[in-house]
Amino acid sequence: MTGTAEILAAIRELSHLKQLDRTELHGLLQDGIHAALAKKHGPNVKAEVEVDEVKGDIRIVLLKTVVAEVLDAGAEVSVEEAQFEDAEFQIGDVMEIPVDFAEFGRSAVQAAKQRIIQRVREGERMRIRDEFSTRVGELLSGEVQQVERGKLVLMLAKYREAEAIMPYREQNHREHFHNGDPVRAVLKRVEETPKGPRLILTRGDPLFVKALFKLEVPEIQQGIVEIRAAAREVGSRTKIAVWSKDESIDPVGACVGLKGARVQAVVNELSGERIDIVPWSNDPERFAKLALAPARVARVFSDPENRTIQAVVDEDQLSLAIGRNGQNVRLASELTGWKIDLYSSREWMERAEAPVFNPLPDESELAADVKLSEIEGLAPATVAVLEDAGYRTFNDIIDLEREDFLKLPGIAPEEADRIMSMLNELTTEDGGSEAGEG
């Protein structure tokens, strides 16, 4: 294939790329030929380049000024040499010298191709930057192209040329993806790299939960219902606070859906992660009570200066309010943006005469109120095994899994199942707005 034919074939192929028409490609080709001319004749070379795809021809003409003394051979020609071609040439005239494209050989082909490829890449980078800079928080779909040391490299369905990755820290570690697996994720940010913009996607951020609810709940799409706050411990539990512009529409009910269909669709996408949906309130005390669901809160007191809430719960609600390993109160605090300290009713009564905002004991001290030996349903032999292993209070075992109990000598599978059932009963209460319970 000749150089001309190769270049024209490249144009025909590249013209099919999105948003890159023939006119632009012709300009890039001309730039590439000028670059090849400059490499051969010097940086000041002047030329006319015409591309005729119909005839399959590229016409190149060097333009040299006729001078008495040549100082730049790339742009000038002596009057003697010019008059040798045509006796009528005078100093100051411009001489046109046809150039055979074949003279350039491989260098012109490569220079032209390089310009075209570079421009295509620049165009792609600009389109990606323009397309995604305003789409943070949106749900995108694609497939796993590669797994690199925990990081997922993704190919997006509609923008296959975009570089998209999901770092390990942005994943739900209960999920495992392999090459070719379809995946949905949310755009968290657009990073600039030496190679152009890179899309950072996430399935581990609260943004992902918000995007899933927007997909499932028409009232959120229409802007009637808003998710005002979200807190998440990925793979385990999420709390969202919702608000409605229309008083006739219950925001929690809209998100739960008929027979829980909408929230269940979100839970399924999150691999069974539990979701608490609570009404949002601009009253911090009311919001704190709602955020601690499914636990029932008796009283709350706020300290706006320190953004601290003291919540009082009945004895039978304390473990539920704290949650496994302190998860419920931790998420409620993150959801409200206020530090929440929990008291049992008994502790609050004991401190009734003390100032309202005394330093409070650690959560570990609160947990110590419930000894394993005081929990109904735990056999004395099981309590002895657990205590020998260093577990003495309810909160010492609240975050353990079935496999953890099976590792202990003397705990049979049936007994491990009974313990897990007991833990679930003590930490789960029908709340109406909670989903994803195992």
Beta strands, then each sheet from edge to edge (+ up, - down):
strand 1: 47-52
strand 2: 57-67
strand 3: 76-78
strand 4: 94-99
strand 5: 139-148
strand 6: 151-156
strand 7: 163-166
strand 8: 182-193
strand 9: 196-202
strand 10: 225-233
strand 11: 237-244
strand 12: 274-279
strand 13: 299-303
strand 14: 308-313
strand 15: 339-344
strand 16: 434-435
sheet 1: 1+ 2- 3-
sheet 2: 1+ 2- 4+
sheet 3: 5+ 6- 7+ 9+ 8- 5+
sheet 4: 10+ 11- 12- 16+
sheet 5: 13+ 14- 15-
end
